[in-house]
Amino acid sequence: MAGIFLAAVILTGWVVSLLLFLLVDSASLSVPGVVFAVLLRTFLHTGLFVIGHDAMHQNLLPNHRRINHCIGAIAVWLYAAIAYSTCCANHHQHHRYPEQTRDPDFHDGTHTHPLCWYSKFIREYLSVSSILGLLGGWGLLLWGMSQVVPMAWSRVVLFVLLPFVLSSVQLFVFGTYLPHRGESGHQVPESLRPGDRTLNPSQTQWRPWLWSFFTCYHFGQYHPLHHRFPRVPWYQLPSFREKR
């Protein structure tokens, strides 16, 4: 039950922080306070995707498949209005063909620059319907906030839009680019059969627990381990490694 408890903590923190920072008097926040609020919102927003990710691997509620996937669907919808079925298909394709042409999280084999790779990464997950859903949600939020507080647009930009963008960068850099760039950043041969490609954990640079947690909920540092043992929840990755 630890997984569902932590998911509840992340979801509650996301909702409470959203309401708090949108409604608080922004004049009462110092510059460091605003920076902290943005970083906290970014971290919690990334947590939404982590909840969805664990649900995709049936790690939230292993014995309650329907509830597990329902929670995952809510999490990825709150994250970026993403269809859970599409997200599941892409992520399992990533596990099946890591660093190959069919890997939606990897670059296209030609445009390997991080910015080009990030652009492809975003296009794979944000469909037109997702973008329209995000714009509609942000628009409704801005309209509702404008009825309550002055300068509502600045709060929406700071505590909703900016964390969303920073979270996507966080997931890409620490959860995709750094673990999968390897020494050359080239794709592995297409002749490999599904499952032949195993990420090399010896390439991982081990960092302190807090760094691993705050950068990407352990999915950066322990990414090779996750690929080898996808049924291990994110919060158990450090201890699981120690036991091996």
Disulfide bonds with the S-S distance in Angstrom:
none
